[in-house]
Amino acid sequence: MKDKIVLYHPTGDQPSDWSLLAAAARQWLKVRDRWAIYTQAQAIEAVKPIMVIQVRDGNDRTISQTSLEQIIAVLEKEVGMIQDDELAHSFQDDKPLSVGERKIRKIDASRIQEDDKVKFVLFKMSLTTGWDCPRAEVMMSFRTAIDHTLIAQLIGRMVRTPLARRIENQDFLNSVSLYLPHYDQDGLNQVIENLKSDPESVPPTDVVEGAEQVTLYRSAEHAACFDALQGLPSYRVERIRKTSDTRRLMRLARLLTAIHNLDPEALQNAKRLILESLKNEIERLQQTDSDFADKLSGCNEITIQPITVDQGKWTSIVGNVEKIPLSDANIEELFQRAGQRLGEGLHLDYWTKHYDANDPQRPKLELFLALQQQPVWEALEKRSLQQFGDLLNQNNSKIGKLSSSEREKYNKLKVVAKEPESIDWELPDEIIVNRLADAVEWSKHVYLTEEGSYFSYLNGWESQVIKTALAQNDVIGWLRNEPRKSWSFCLPYEYNGITQPMFPDFLIIRNQDGALIVDILEPHNLAFADSWAKAVGLAKYASKHGLKVGRIELIRVEGTHVKRLDINDNHNRQKVLAVSSNQHLDQLFANI
């Protein structure tokens, strides 16, 4: 789904209808060009965005009280000549419309997505049902504020992404734009409320006003800073279903061999490792577990304890055991269960490799019984995880040369790991941030407006921390790490048994003896119950990645006194790793 819905509406005495239509057309033009740049760079099929324009109802004299002729004139002034087949309507009328010298063809709502020629679609209310169009990126509505519920329903059908995935490092292409010239602030608030409160209309997507958004671009003078920043290991902590390391290994190997041809032997080697690991474990069981051997010796029935491997983790289920007669049909069913646990058709590979014409059912049964043993599963997962890491390390330089959309496939394999794994962090060429009231200008930021400035509102603690940092002669740049953006620097922490994302406030780039070093600064307020858990998360990050970072500072401001706890110092890190409450963390700061 799209990350963001951006609403545009007139403020004060600004002109509305036609000026906003012109702005919407320029936005469509920008979307079209951005998609062209992205798809060409990724060498994938072009995305052809659509602009939908909702007009007012008509009466006995006219098909719509909104001038269709003027709509076409405004559009062509902004985007150039529009061909007849690029313009369509979805009114109740089942015939083309004559508008001046133009013919506007009829298109059914259900066919808009598949029509690759149409660019602009006029409609009234008919798109509220039977319509799903991920290509619809910009919408303009001439309807009045009383239609806020219907407007929300329409937007709910525009929030799917054209490529059925988030576009990596692209704030702009992960948003959808809506222009509402007849909406005042109260009407706009009604739209926002409907969008946020109706789960059947729209998924939980951010809804913001266009006037609150500002685009920032990479500062050319800070190019070296971006190289330093992207050297930091970052994470992506998402509430998605995790998967086993065995499946991840097979998917990685398939990417390297069959999809990108980076390592021709990866798939064969991964499959061999898994099958050999399974056979080794089965032979161990045959020698050490008499119960296992008995079950394979021709008995008529076996007893099975219910278990599950949920999200890659072994879990015993409390419940009645199963007693299964060992007929050929039942063994086949058990074999299929083994296949579901392993995935990737590995059960069939095992049976083929160890097929015995004199006892063809035996490999099936031994595989199922082995996968009922927790030690077998954990040993298999351990070896698969090791091979997964080895394959990535061996092929990192080759993967780095792929397009960003192809590299993202490897990041996704890391995101579904049982335990969080660092990803290759990439910062976009531009970011979109909120334009906050009381924002002040700050120097040395690595993203700037087109005018070359950076404004942000920082609270008292944050302001004092940044002022102190910018006063240091060795500091050459910094990044305000916006939380929960697709590009944000993120690390994991655990609280109440759940892994959650943390977004440290500031990344500071320093010149240290000719090399650029990145410091992580986190002004740390103990007002939140999970503050101590975030501190522990920072300490664990330092344990894994401290050599790639400068200082990792937890910071508290008490009056004019700034207290800093550098967790990248081993002595401090050990203390923070032992913290188990806010009170405990408070004691550490009290001794500074």
C-alpha positions as CSV (number, residue, x, y, z in Angstrom):
1,M,0.0,0.0,0.0
2,K,1.0,3.6,-0.4
3,D,2.7,5.1,2.6
4,K,1.0,8.4,2.5
5,I,-2.1,10.3,1.2
6,V,-1.4,14.0,0.6
7,L,-4.4,16.3,0.6
8,Y,-4.3,19.7,-1.1
9,H,-6.9,22.4,-0.6
10,P,-7.1,26.2,-0.8
11,T,-6.4,28.3,2.3
12,G,-7.8,31.7,3.0
13,D,-8.8,33.7,-0.1
14,Q,-6.6,31.7,-2.5
15,P,-8.2,31.0,-5.9
16,S,-9.3,27.4,-6.0
17,D,-11.0,25.4,-8.8
18,W,-8.9,25.9,-11.9
19,S,-5.6,26.8,-10.1
20,L,-5.8,23.6,-8.1
21,L,-6.7,21.6,-11.3
22,A,-3.5,23.1,-12.9
23,A,-1.5,22.1,-9.8
24,A,-2.9,18.6,-9.9
25,A,-1.9,18.4,-13.6
26,R,1.6,19.5,-12.8
27,Q,1.7,16.9,-10.0
28,W,0.6,14.2,-12.5
29,L,3.3,15.3,-14.9
30,K,5.9,15.0,-12.1
31,V,4.6,11.6,-11.1
32,R,4.8,10.5,-14.8
33,D,8.4,11.7,-15.1
34,R,9.5,10.1,-11.8
35,W,8.0,6.8,-12.8
36,A,9.8,7.0,-16.1
37,I,13.1,7.7,-14.4
38,Y,12.6,4.9,-11.9
39,T,11.4,2.2,-14.3
40,Q,14.1,3.0,-16.8
41,A,16.8,2.8,-14.1
42,Q,15.5,-0.5,-12.9
43,A,15.0,-1.9,-16.4
44,I,11.4,-2.8,-15.7
45,E,8.1,-2.3,-17.5
46,A,6.9,1.3,-17.5
47,V,4.3,2.5,-15.1
48,K,1.7,4.8,-16.7
49,P,0.0,6.9,-14.0
50,I,-3.6,8.1,-14.3
51,M,-5.2,11.3,-13.1
52,V,-8.9,11.0,-12.1
53,I,-11.1,14.1,-12.1
54,Q,-14.4,14.0,-10.2
55,V,-16.9,16.5,-11.6
56,R,-20.2,17.8,-10.3
57,D,-23.5,16.4,-11.3
58,G,-25.4,17.8,-14.3
59,N,-29.0,18.9,-14.8
60,D,-31.5,18.9,-17.6
61,R,-29.4,21.2,-19.7
62,T,-25.8,20.0,-19.2
63,I,-24.1,16.7,-18.4
64,S,-22.1,18.3,-15.6
65,Q,-22.1,21.7,-13.9
66,T,-18.3,21.6,-14.1
67,S,-17.1,22.8,-17.5
68,L,-15.5,19.8,-19.3
69,E,-14.2,22.0,-22.0
70,Q,-12.3,24.1,-19.5
71,I,-10.9,21.0,-17.8
72,I,-9.4,19.9,-21.1
73,A,-8.0,23.4,-21.7
74,V,-6.4,23.6,-18.3
75,L,-4.9,20.1,-18.6
76,E,-3.4,20.8,-22.0
77,K,-1.9,24.0,-20.9
78,E,0.0,22.2,-18.2
79,V,0.8,18.8,-19.8
80,G,0.7,19.5,-23.5
81,M,-1.6,18.1,-26.2
82,I,-3.8,15.3,-25.1
83,Q,-4.8,12.6,-27.6
84,D,-8.4,11.5,-27.8
85,D,-7.6,8.0,-26.6
86,E,-5.8,9.4,-23.6
87,L,-8.9,11.0,-22.3
88,A,-12.0,9.1,-21.1
89,H,-15.2,9.4,-19.0
90,S,-16.9,7.0,-16.7
91,F,-20.3,8.7,-16.6
92,Q,-23.6,6.7,-16.8
93,D,-23.8,7.6,-20.5
94,D,-22.6,4.6,-22.5
95,K,-21.4,6.7,-25.5
96,P,-18.6,9.1,-26.3
97,L,-19.1,12.7,-25.4
98,S,-18.6,15.7,-27.7
99,V,-16.9,18.5,-25.9
100,G,-16.1,21.4,-28.3
101,E,-14.1,19.7,-31.0
102,R,-13.0,16.9,-28.8
103,K,-14.4,13.4,-28.4
104,I,-14.2,11.9,-24.9
105,R,-14.5,8.1,-25.1
106,K,-16.5,6.0,-22.6
107,I,-14.6,3.7,-20.3
108,D,-16.1,1.3,-17.7
109,A,-14.6,1.8,-14.2
110,S,-13.5,-1.9,-14.0
111,R,-11.4,-1.5,-17.2
112,I,-9.5,1.7,-16.3
113,Q,-6.5,-0.2,-14.8
114,E,-6.0,-2.4,-17.9
115,D,-6.3,0.4,-20.4
116,D,-2.7,1.5,-20.9
117,K,-3.6,4.4,-23.2
118,V,-5.8,6.3,-20.9
119,K,-4.2,9.1,-18.8
120,F,-7.1,11.2,-17.6
121,V,-10.5,9.9,-16.5
122,L,-13.6,12.1,-15.8
123,F,-16.3,10.7,-13.5
124,K,-19.0,11.7,-11.1
125,M,-19.8,9.1,-8.4
126,S,-19.5,5.9,-10.5
127,L,-16.0,5.0,-9.3
128,T,-17.0,4.2,-5.7
129,T,-17.8,0.6,-6.6
130,G,-16.3,-1.9,-9.1
131,W,-13.1,0.1,-9.4
132,D,-9.5,-0.7,-8.3
133,C,-6.8,1.2,-10.0
134,P,-3.2,1.2,-8.6
135,R,-2.2,3.4,-11.5
136,A,-4.4,6.2,-10.2
137,E,-1.8,8.5,-8.6
138,V,-3.5,11.9,-8.6
139,M,-7.2,12.8,-8.0
140,M,-9.0,16.2,-8.4
141,S,-12.5,16.6,-7.1
142,F,-14.9,19.4,-7.9
143,R,-17.4,18.0,-5.4
144,T,-18.4,19.9,-2.3
145,A,-17.5,19.2,1.3
146,I,-20.7,17.3,2.0
147,D,-19.4,14.4,0.0
148,H,-16.5,13.7,2.4
149,T,-17.5,10.0,3.1
150,L,-17.6,9.3,-0.7
151,I,-14.3,11.1,-1.2
152,A,-12.7,8.9,1.5
153,Q,-14.1,5.7,-0.2
154,L,-12.7,6.8,-3.5
155,I,-9.2,7.4,-2.1
156,G,-9.4,4.0,-0.4
157,R,-9.3,2.5,-3.9
158,M,-6.3,4.5,-4.9
159,V,-3.8,3.5,-2.2
160,R,-2.5,0.3,-3.8
161,T,1.0,0.7,-5.3
162,P,1.3,0.2,-9.1
163,L,4.1,-2.4,-8.6
164,A,2.4,-4.1,-5.7
165,R,5.3,-3.2,-3.4
166,R,6.8,-0.2,-1.7
167,I,9.2,1.6,-3.9
168,E,12.6,1.6,-2.2
169,N,13.9,4.9,-0.9
170,Q,11.1,6.9,-2.7
171,D,8.9,9.1,-0.5
172,F,7.3,10.7,-3.6
173,L,6.4,7.5,-5.4
174,N,5.0,6.0,-2.2
175,S,2.3,8.7,-1.9
176,V,-1.0,9.5,-3.6
177,S,-2.2,13.1,-4.1
178,L,-5.7,14.5,-3.8
179,Y,-6.8,18.0,-4.7
180,L,-10.0,19.4,-3.0
181,P,-10.8,23.0,-4.1
182,H,-14.2,23.1,-2.5
183,Y,-13.1,21.9,1.0
184,D,-12.4,24.2,3.9
185,Q,-10.5,23.1,7.0
186,D,-13.6,21.5,8.6
187,G,-14.5,19.6,5.4
188,L,-10.9,18.4,5.1
189,N,-10.9,17.2,8.7
190,Q,-14.0,15.2,7.9
191,V,-12.2,13.5,5.0
192,I,-9.2,12.8,7.2
193,E,-11.4,11.4,10.0
194,N,-13.2,9.1,7.5
195,L,-9.9,7.9,6.1
196,K,-8.4,7.1,9.5
197,S,-11.4,5.5,11.1
198,D,-12.9,3.3,8.3
199,P,-10.7,0.2,7.9
200,E,-12.9,-1.1,5.1
201,S,-12.3,2.1,3.1
202,V,-8.6,2.5,3.4
203,P,-5.7,0.8,5.2
204,P,-3.8,2.5,7.9
205,T,-1.9,5.0,5.7
206,D,-0.6,8.4,6.9
207,V,-2.9,11.3,5.8
208,V,-1.3,14.7,5.6
209,E,-2.0,18.1,4.2
210,G,0.1,19.1,1.2
211,A,0.8,22.5,2.7
212,E,2.5,20.8,5.6
213,Q,5.0,19.0,3.3
214,V,8.4,20.2,2.1
215,T,10.8,18.4,-0.2
216,L,14.5,18.2,0.7
217,Y,17.3,17.2,-1.6
218,R,20.7,15.8,-1.1
219,S,23.2,18.6,-0.5
220,A,25.9,18.4,-3.2
221,E,28.6,19.6,-0.7
222,H,27.8,16.7,1.6
223,A,28.3,13.8,-0.9
224,A,31.0,12.3,1.2
225,C,28.7,12.4,4.2
226,F,26.2,10.2,2.4
227,D,28.9,7.6,1.7
228,A,29.7,7.6,5.4
229,L,26.0,7.4,6.5
230,Q,25.2,4.5,4.2
231,G,28.1,2.5,5.7
232,L,26.1,2.2,8.9
233,P,24.3,-1.1,9.4
234,S,20.5,-0.4,9.6
235,Y,17.5,-2.6,10.3
236,R,13.9,-2.8,9.1
237,V,11.6,-4.0,11.8
238,E,8.2,-4.8,10.4
239,R,5.2,-6.7,11.7
240,I,5.4,-9.3,9.0
241,R,5.4,-13.1,9.2
242,K,8.9,-14.5,9.8
243,T,10.2,-17.6,8.1
244,S,12.6,-20.4,8.8
245,D,16.3,-20.1,8.0
246,T,16.0,-23.2,5.8
247,R,13.5,-21.5,3.6
248,R,15.5,-18.2,3.6
249,L,18.6,-20.1,2.5
250,M,16.8,-21.7,-0.4
251,R,15.3,-18.4,-1.5
252,L,18.6,-16.6,-1.3
253,A,20.3,-19.4,-3.3
254,R,17.6,-19.3,-5.9
255,L,18.0,-15.5,-6.3
256,L,21.8,-15.9,-6.7
257,T,21.6,-18.8,-9.2
258,A,18.4,-18.7,-11.1
259,I,17.3,-15.0,-11.0
260,H,20.5,-13.0,-11.0
261,N,23.1,-15.6,-12.1
262,L,25.6,-14.3,-9.6
263,D,26.6,-17.6,-8.1
264,P,25.8,-20.6,-10.4
265,E,26.5,-23.2,-7.7
266,A,24.6,-21.5,-4.8
267,L,21.3,-23.3,-5.3
268,Q,22.9,-26.7,-5.7
269,N,25.2,-26.2,-2.7
270,A,22.3,-25.0,-0.5
271,K,20.1,-27.9,-1.4
272,R,23.1,-30.3,-0.8
273,L,23.8,-28.8,2.6
274,I,20.2,-29.2,3.7
275,L,19.8,-32.7,2.5
276,E,23.1,-33.9,4.0
277,S,22.3,-32.2,7.3
278,L,18.9,-34.0,7.4
279,K,20.6,-37.4,6.6
280,N,23.3,-36.9,9.2
281,E,20.7,-36.1,11.8
282,I,18.6,-39.1,10.8
283,E,21.7,-41.4,11.1
284,R,22.4,-39.9,14.5
285,L,18.9,-40.7,15.6
286,Q,19.1,-44.2,14.4
287,Q,22.1,-44.8,16.5
288,T,21.1,-43.0,19.6
289,D,17.3,-43.1,19.8
290,S,15.8,-46.6,20.1
291,D,12.3,-45.1,19.9
292,F,13.1,-43.6,16.5
293,A,14.5,-46.9,15.3
294,D,11.4,-48.8,16.5
295,K,9.1,-46.5,14.6
296,L,10.9,-47.4,11.4
297,S,11.1,-51.1,12.0
298,G,7.7,-52.0,10.5
299,C,5.3,-51.2,13.4
300,N,1.7,-50.8,12.5
301,E,1.1,-47.5,14.3
302,I,3.0,-44.5,15.6
303,T,2.3,-41.9,18.2
304,I,3.0,-38.3,17.4
305,Q,3.2,-35.3,19.8
306,P,1.6,-32.2,18.3
307,I,4.1,-29.5,17.5
308,T,4.3,-26.4,15.2
309,V,7.1,-24.4,13.7
310,D,5.4,-21.0,13.7
311,Q,7.4,-18.2,12.0
312,G,10.5,-20.5,12.0
313,K,10.4,-21.2,15.8
314,W,9.8,-24.6,17.3
315,T,6.7,-24.7,19.6
316,S,5.2,-27.6,21.4
317,I,1.4,-27.6,21.4
318,V,-0.4,-28.7,24.5
319,G,-3.0,-31.2,23.5
320,N,-3.8,-34.8,22.7
321,V,-1.2,-36.9,20.9
322,E,-2.0,-38.4,17.6
323,K,-2.0,-42.1,16.9
324,I,-1.7,-42.8,13.2
325,P,-1.9,-46.3,11.5
326,L,1.0,-46.7,9.1
327,S,-0.8,-47.4,5.9
328,D,0.7,-46.1,2.6
329,A,-1.9,-43.4,2.4
330,N,-1.1,-42.2,5.9
331,I,2.6,-42.2,5.3
332,E,2.0,-40.1,2.2
333,E,0.0,-37.6,4.4
334,L,2.9,-37.5,6.9
335,F,5.3,-37.0,4.1
336,Q,3.3,-34.0,2.8
337,R,3.4,-32.5,6.3
338,A,7.2,-32.8,6.3
339,G,7.1,-31.0,3.0
340,Q,5.1,-28.1,4.4
341,R,7.5,-27.8,7.3
342,L,10.6,-27.7,5.1
343,G,9.2,-25.9,2.1
344,E,10.7,-25.4,-1.3
345,G,10.0,-29.0,-2.3
346,L,12.9,-30.3,-0.2
347,H,10.9,-33.3,1.0
348,L,10.7,-34.6,-2.6
349,D,14.4,-34.0,-3.1
350,Y,15.2,-36.0,0.0
351,W,13.0,-38.9,-1.1
352,T,14.5,-38.9,-4.6
353,K,18.0,-38.9,-3.2
354,H,17.4,-41.7,-0.8
355,Y,14.8,-43.7,-2.7
356,D,14.9,-47.4,-2.0
357,A,13.0,-49.6,-4.5
358,N,12.7,-52.3,-1.8
359,D,11.2,-50.0,0.7
360,P,10.0,-46.8,-1.0
361,Q,8.0,-45.5,2.0
362,R,10.9,-45.7,4.4
363,P,12.6,-42.3,3.4
364,K,9.2,-40.6,3.7
365,L,8.6,-41.8,7.2
366,E,12.1,-41.3,8.4
367,L,12.0,-37.7,7.2
368,F,8.7,-37.0,8.9
369,L,9.8,-38.6,12.2
370,A,13.1,-36.7,12.1
371,L,11.4,-33.4,11.7
372,Q,9.3,-34.2,14.8
373,Q,12.5,-33.9,16.8
374,Q,13.4,-30.4,18.0
375,P,17.2,-31.0,18.0
376,V,17.0,-32.0,14.4
377,W,15.1,-28.9,13.4
378,E,17.4,-26.6,15.4
379,A,20.5,-28.2,13.9
380,L,19.1,-27.8,10.4
381,E,18.3,-24.1,11.1
382,K,21.7,-23.4,12.6
383,R,23.5,-24.8,9.5
384,S,21.1,-23.0,7.2
385,L,21.7,-19.7,8.9
386,Q,25.4,-20.1,8.7
387,Q,25.2,-20.9,5.0
388,F,22.9,-17.9,4.5
389,G,25.4,-15.6,6.0
390,D,28.3,-17.1,4.1
391,L,26.5,-16.8,0.8
392,L,25.7,-13.1,1.4
393,N,29.3,-12.4,2.4
394,Q,30.6,-14.1,-0.7
395,N,28.3,-12.3,-3.0
396,N,27.9,-8.9,-1.4
397,S,30.0,-7.0,-4.0
398,K,28.0,-8.6,-6.9
399,I,24.7,-7.9,-5.2
400,G,25.8,-4.2,-4.7
401,K,26.0,-3.8,-8.5
402,L,22.4,-4.7,-9.0
403,S,19.6,-2.1,-9.4
404,S,18.0,-0.9,-6.2
405,S,14.8,-2.8,-6.9
406,E,16.7,-6.1,-7.3
407,R,18.9,-5.4,-4.2
408,E,15.6,-5.0,-2.3
409,K,14.8,-8.6,-2.9
410,Y,17.9,-9.5,-0.7
411,N,16.9,-7.0,2.0
412,K,13.4,-8.7,2.1
413,L,15.1,-12.0,2.9
414,K,16.8,-10.3,5.9
415,V,13.6,-8.7,7.1
416,V,11.8,-12.1,7.4
417,A,14.5,-13.6,9.6
418,K,13.5,-14.9,13.0
419,E,16.1,-12.6,14.6
420,P,16.6,-9.1,13.2
421,E,19.3,-8.8,10.6
422,S,21.0,-5.6,9.3
423,I,20.2,-4.5,5.8
424,D,22.1,-2.4,3.2
425,W,20.9,1.1,4.1
426,E,20.3,3.4,1.1
427,L,19.4,7.1,1.4
428,P,17.2,8.6,-1.4
429,D,18.0,11.6,-3.5
430,E,15.2,13.4,-1.9
431,I,12.9,13.1,1.2
432,I,9.6,14.7,2.1
433,V,9.3,16.0,5.7
434,N,6.6,17.9,7.6
435,R,6.8,21.7,7.6
436,L,6.5,22.4,11.3
437,A,5.4,25.6,13.1
438,D,8.1,27.4,15.0
439,A,10.8,25.7,12.8
440,V,14.2,27.4,12.8
441,E,17.1,27.2,10.4
442,W,20.0,24.9,11.0
443,S,23.3,24.7,9.2
444,K,25.3,21.7,7.9
445,H,22.2,19.4,7.4
446,V,22.8,16.9,4.6
447,Y,19.3,17.4,3.1
448,L,18.3,20.9,2.0
449,T,15.5,22.7,0.2
450,E,15.9,23.9,-3.4
451,E,16.9,27.3,-1.9
452,G,19.7,25.6,0.1
453,S,18.3,25.8,3.6
454,Y,17.1,23.4,6.3
455,F,14.4,24.3,8.8
456,S,13.2,22.1,11.7
457,Y,11.6,22.4,15.1
458,L,13.7,20.8,17.8
459,N,12.7,20.7,21.4
460,G,14.8,22.0,24.3
461,W,17.0,18.9,24.7
462,E,17.3,18.4,21.0
463,S,18.3,22.0,20.3
464,Q,20.9,22.0,22.9
465,V,22.4,18.7,21.6
466,I,22.6,20.0,18.0
467,K,24.0,23.4,19.0
468,T,26.7,21.7,20.9
469,A,27.5,19.3,18.0
470,L,27.6,22.0,15.4
471,A,29.9,24.1,17.5
472,Q,32.6,21.4,17.1
473,N,35.1,22.1,14.4
474,D,35.3,18.4,13.3
475,V,31.5,18.1,12.6
476,I,30.9,18.5,8.9
477,G,27.3,17.4,8.6
478,W,24.3,15.8,10.3
479,L,21.0,14.1,9.6
480,R,17.7,14.5,11.5
481,N,16.6,10.9,11.5
482,E,12.8,11.1,10.9
483,P,11.0,8.2,12.5
484,R,9.2,5.5,10.5
485,K,10.1,6.7,7.1
486,S,11.1,4.1,4.4
487,W,14.6,5.5,4.5
488,S,15.0,6.0,8.3
489,F,18.0,4.7,10.1
490,C,16.5,2.0,12.4
491,L,17.7,-0.5,15.0
492,P,15.7,-3.1,16.9
493,Y,15.0,-3.3,20.6
494,E,12.9,-5.8,22.6
495,Y,10.1,-4.8,25.0
496,N,7.5,-7.1,26.6
497,G,8.8,-9.9,24.4
498,I,8.2,-8.0,21.1
499,T,10.9,-6.7,18.8
500,Q,10.2,-3.1,18.0
501,P,11.9,-0.4,15.8
502,M,13.9,2.5,17.3
503,F,14.9,5.6,15.4
504,P,17.7,7.5,17.1
505,D,17.3,11.3,16.7
506,F,20.6,12.4,15.2
507,L,23.4,11.1,13.1
508,I,26.5,13.3,13.2
509,I,29.3,13.1,10.7
510,R,32.7,14.0,11.9
511,N,36.1,14.3,10.3
512,Q,38.5,12.2,12.4
513,D,42.1,12.2,11.1
514,G,40.9,12.5,7.5
515,A,38.2,9.8,7.8
516,L,34.5,10.4,8.2
517,I,33.0,8.9,11.3
518,V,29.3,8.8,12.1
519,D,28.1,9.3,15.7
520,I,24.6,8.2,16.9
521,L,23.1,10.7,19.3
522,E,19.9,9.9,21.2
523,P,18.6,12.6,23.6
524,H,16.9,10.1,26.0
525,N,13.8,10.9,28.0
526,L,13.0,8.5,30.8
527,A,9.3,9.6,30.7
528,F,8.4,6.5,28.5
529,A,8.1,3.1,30.1
530,D,10.3,1.4,27.4
531,S,13.2,3.9,27.7
532,W,15.5,1.4,29.4
533,A,14.7,-1.2,26.7
534,K,15.7,1.2,24.0
535,A,19.0,1.9,25.8
536,V,19.6,-1.9,25.9
537,G,18.8,-2.0,22.2
538,L,21.4,0.7,21.5
539,A,23.9,-1.3,23.6
540,K,23.2,-4.5,21.6
541,Y,23.7,-2.6,18.4
542,A,27.0,-1.3,19.7
543,S,28.0,-4.9,20.6
544,K,27.4,-6.0,17.0
545,H,28.4,-2.9,15.0
546,G,30.5,-0.7,17.2
547,L,33.5,-0.8,15.0
548,K,31.6,0.8,12.1
549,V,30.3,3.7,14.3
550,G,31.9,6.5,16.3
551,R,30.2,7.5,19.5
552,I,26.8,6.0,20.4
553,E,25.5,8.5,23.0
554,L,22.5,8.4,25.3
555,I,22.0,12.0,26.3
556,R,20.1,13.7,29.1
557,V,19.9,17.4,29.7
558,E,19.5,18.7,33.2
559,G,19.3,22.5,33.2
560,T,22.4,23.7,31.5
561,H,24.2,20.4,32.1
562,V,24.4,17.8,29.3
563,K,25.0,14.2,30.5
564,R,26.4,11.8,27.9
565,L,26.7,8.1,28.2
566,D,28.8,6.7,25.3
567,I,27.6,3.2,24.8
568,N,30.3,2.4,22.3
569,D,32.7,2.5,25.2
570,N,32.9,-1.1,26.4
571,H,32.8,-0.2,30.1
572,N,29.6,1.7,29.6
573,R,28.1,-0.8,27.3
574,Q,28.3,-3.6,29.8
575,K,26.5,-1.5,32.4
576,V,23.7,-0.6,30.0
577,L,23.3,-4.3,28.8
578,A,22.6,-5.1,32.5
579,V,19.8,-2.5,32.8
580,S,16.3,-3.8,33.4
581,S,14.3,-0.7,34.4
582,N,14.1,3.1,34.0
583,Q,15.2,3.4,37.6
584,H,18.3,1.4,36.9
585,L,19.1,3.5,33.9
586,D,18.5,6.7,36.0
587,Q,21.2,5.5,38.5
588,L,23.7,5.2,35.6
589,F,23.1,8.9,34.7
590,A,23.2,10.0,38.3
591,N,26.8,8.8,38.5
592,I,27.9,10.9,35.5
